[in-house]
Amino acid sequence: MNTTQTWKITPEQYATMEAKVNAAGVAISGDSGTTSHEGATVRWAYDGTTLSITVLSAPMFCEKIVEKKIADAVNGALNG
């Protein structure tokens, strides 16, 4: 576990992604932190150009599913 996914992302894209993720029930705010949702815990960090998200824990056999859901959410925000 603890695989980090990274994306190059503008501040505007980050704001869009943050709003979409919060609307989906995953509470994130600010440039870094840790949050839990539906049994998964993730850590994120954004430095103004790069967003990194790491799955810290997830239900057994679900880490890859959680990573895919994260990637889909971020990519959805990046692609409008």
Backbone bond lengths (Angstrom), bond angles and torsions (degrees), N, CA, C in turn:
res aa  C-N    CA-C-N  psi(-1)  N-CA   C-N-CA  omega(-1)  CA-C   N-CA-C  phi
1 M - - - 1.456 - - 1.524 108.24 -
2 N 1.290 117.68 -175.30 1.458 124.54 -179.90 1.524 113.81 71.12
3 T 1.328 117.31 32.67 1.448 121.47 173.44 1.521 108.35 -77.48
4 T 1.329 116.66 130.43 1.457 120.97 -179.57 1.523 109.91 -98.80
5 Q 1.332 115.39 130.41 1.459 122.21 173.27 1.529 107.26 -102.74
6 T 1.325 117.08 140.53 1.464 119.74 179.57 1.527 110.25 -131.82
7 W 1.326 114.86 150.40 1.456 123.03 177.18 1.519 109.10 -140.14
8 K 1.330 116.53 144.98 1.464 121.83 167.16 1.512 105.68 -82.35
9 I 1.327 117.15 127.38 1.458 120.75 -171.03 1.525 109.44 -151.03
10 T 1.326 116.54 136.41 1.459 121.23 178.78 1.529 109.75 -79.59
11 P 1.324 117.75 162.52 1.466 119.29 176.04 1.537 112.48 -58.06
12 E 1.324 117.82 -36.33 1.463 120.96 178.70 1.529 110.51 -65.98
13 Q 1.324 116.67 -43.25 1.465 120.70 177.54 1.524 110.54 -64.80
14 Y 1.322 116.87 -37.99 1.461 119.94 178.42 1.523 110.43 -62.65
15 A 1.325 117.05 -43.14 1.464 121.29 179.15 1.529 110.62 -61.71
16 T 1.334 117.18 -41.63 1.461 121.16 178.01 1.514 110.80 -64.03
17 M 1.328 116.92 -46.59 1.455 121.63 179.36 1.531 110.56 -61.48
18 E 1.320 116.43 -44.31 1.462 121.08 -179.74 1.532 110.44 -59.34
19 A 1.327 117.23 -44.25 1.465 121.24 179.70 1.531 111.30 -65.02
20 K 1.341 117.73 -42.31 1.467 120.92 179.92 1.522 111.48 -66.09
21 V 1.311 117.11 -41.74 1.459 120.50 179.98 1.531 110.22 -66.67
22 N 1.331 117.39 -41.94 1.459 120.52 177.50 1.528 111.10 -63.44
23 A 1.334 117.38 -39.14 1.463 121.28 177.93 1.524 111.57 -63.83
24 A 1.335 116.52 -27.75 1.468 121.71 178.52 1.529 112.07 -83.12
25 G 1.323 117.04 -0.40 1.455 120.41 176.02 1.513 115.98 98.48
26 V 1.338 117.71 6.93 1.459 121.43 178.09 1.522 107.28 -104.19
27 A 1.322 116.32 108.98 1.456 121.17 -173.67 1.521 111.87 -79.02
28 I 1.333 116.18 107.41 1.458 120.82 170.96 1.518 108.21 -130.34
29 S 1.305 115.27 146.52 1.458 120.38 173.54 1.516 107.54 -157.73
30 G 1.310 114.73 147.89 1.453 119.55 -179.75 1.513 111.60 85.26
31 D 1.317 114.55 -175.63 1.449 120.87 -173.74 1.525 115.12 -88.25
32 S 1.323 117.70 -9.81 1.462 119.28 177.97 1.515 109.60 -161.99
33 G 1.311 114.48 159.41 1.452 119.32 177.39 1.507 111.44 161.02
34 T 1.317 114.32 -171.01 1.455 123.18 179.01 1.517 106.94 -134.04
35 T 1.335 116.54 140.38 1.456 120.82 177.87 1.519 109.51 -144.36
36 S 1.317 115.27 157.42 1.461 121.29 177.59 1.517 109.07 -125.49
37 H 1.341 115.08 144.80 1.457 121.08 178.24 1.519 108.21 -156.82
38 E 1.332 116.24 128.88 1.460 122.85 177.40 1.530 112.91 49.32
39 G 1.319 116.43 43.04 1.455 121.19 175.07 1.516 116.08 86.24
40 A 1.326 117.50 -3.44 1.467 121.06 178.70 1.522 109.10 -108.86
41 T 1.320 116.15 143.22 1.459 121.99 176.17 1.521 107.93 -120.53
42 V 1.331 115.43 129.79 1.461 120.68 -179.85 1.522 110.04 -128.53
43 R 1.338 114.17 154.48 1.468 121.70 174.83 1.523 106.03 -119.42
44 W 1.341 116.46 138.25 1.450 120.13 176.90 1.517 109.98 -129.33
45 A 1.323 115.07 154.47 1.467 121.49 175.74 1.525 107.15 -148.17
46 Y 1.325 115.75 134.29 1.465 122.00 178.72 1.514 107.64 -130.47
47 D 1.345 116.61 125.72 1.464 120.54 -176.47 1.529 113.51 -108.24
48 G 1.334 117.02 14.33 1.456 121.08 -179.27 1.519 112.79 100.47
49 T 1.328 117.06 -18.71 1.463 120.78 176.10 1.525 113.16 -135.81
50 T 1.320 118.02 -26.44 1.460 121.67 -177.40 1.524 110.19 -126.99
51 L 1.325 115.43 129.91 1.451 122.63 173.91 1.522 107.87 -104.37
52 S 1.325 116.07 128.27 1.466 122.07 176.44 1.513 108.79 -120.87
53 I 1.331 116.39 132.08 1.462 121.16 177.70 1.520 107.99 -130.17
54 T 1.333 115.41 129.53 1.457 122.17 -179.60 1.520 109.39 -122.09
55 V 1.333 117.55 128.61 1.454 121.96 172.79 1.525 106.94 -80.10
56 L 1.314 116.07 114.45 1.465 120.93 -179.64 1.519 111.87 -85.02
57 S 1.334 116.60 -36.63 1.460 120.93 177.34 1.521 108.45 -156.81
58 A 1.316 114.85 152.92 1.460 121.96 178.33 1.517 107.54 -156.35
59 P 1.340 116.65 159.50 1.461 118.38 176.33 1.535 110.57 -56.67
60 M 1.309 115.58 151.73 1.459 121.45 -177.36 1.532 110.79 -49.56
61 F 1.293 116.41 133.52 1.466 125.21 177.68 1.528 114.16 69.06
62 C 1.334 118.62 11.25 1.466 120.45 -176.17 1.520 114.16 -111.83
63 E 1.321 119.00 0.08 1.463 120.16 -174.99 1.521 111.57 -57.89
64 K 1.322 118.55 -46.07 1.469 121.41 -178.34 1.525 111.21 -64.76
65 I 1.327 117.26 -35.72 1.461 120.86 177.07 1.521 109.85 -65.14
66 V 1.325 116.98 -43.91 1.462 121.37 178.67 1.531 109.71 -62.55
67 E 1.340 117.21 -44.87 1.462 120.37 179.10 1.523 111.04 -60.46
68 K 1.340 118.25 -39.70 1.458 121.63 179.07 1.521 110.93 -66.56
69 K 1.335 117.91 -42.10 1.462 120.82 178.77 1.527 110.48 -62.04
70 I 1.322 116.80 -39.95 1.471 120.96 177.35 1.518 109.64 -63.02
71 A 1.325 116.71 -49.99 1.464 120.94 -179.81 1.519 111.16 -58.64
72 D 1.337 117.36 -43.24 1.464 120.27 178.88 1.523 111.53 -62.94
73 A 1.340 117.60 -40.59 1.459 120.46 178.95 1.519 112.34 -65.07
74 V 1.327 116.79 -45.65 1.464 120.33 -179.96 1.525 110.21 -66.78
75 N 1.329 117.29 -47.23 1.453 120.06 -179.94 1.530 111.53 -62.84
76 G 1.318 117.67 -35.65 1.461 120.94 176.11 1.510 111.66 -62.18
77 A 1.328 116.74 -40.67 1.468 120.55 177.76 1.520 110.96 -68.66
78 L 1.311 117.19 -37.00 1.476 120.77 -179.15 1.535 111.28 -69.71
79 N 1.325 115.92 -31.54 1.459 120.30 -176.43 1.522 113.46 -97.12
80 G 1.335 115.53 9.40 1.455 120.23 174.52 1.469 113.67 86.78
